[in-house]
Amino acid sequence: MKKLLAMFMVASIFSLVACGPSEEEAAAQAAEAEAMVEEMFEGLEEEMEEAVEEVAEEEAMEEEATEGGEEAEDEAEGEEEEAAE
């Protein structure tokens, strides 16, 4: 019985090894995975560039609005001073 069990275990080990990918298939899968990762990083870089551009545009718009608001406040203060005199 032990011999039968040992032979069954050896056969099952060989069958598991035989079911795995060959070296060529493993290399192809690794290359495919590497290409997918590279593609994902390129997409992330593009998204990051777009996000940076959007933030820069928003900052520029806020800066313009702030500068315009300060000028309007200065004019309003000047008019109030003239009205007070």
C-alpha positions, 0 to 999 in steps of 0.5 A, a space after each residue: 500500500 505504501 508503494 502504491 501511495 508513493 507512486 501516486 504522489 510521484 505521479 501527481 507531482 509530475 502532473 503538476 509540473 507538466 501543467 505549468 507553463 514552459 520556459 517560453 510561455 513564462 518568458 512571453 507572459 513576463 514580457 506581456 506583463 512588463 509591457 502592460 506595466 509600462 503602458 500603465 505608467 505612460 498613462 499615469 504620466 500623461 494624467 499627471 501632466 494634465 493635472 499639473 497643467 490644470 492646477 497651473 491654469 487654476 492658480 493663474 486664474 485665481 491670481 488674476 482674480 485676486 489682482 483684479 480684486 485688489 485693484 477694485 478694492 484700492 479704487 473703492 477706498 480712493 473713492 470713499 476717501 474722496 467722498 469723505 473729504 
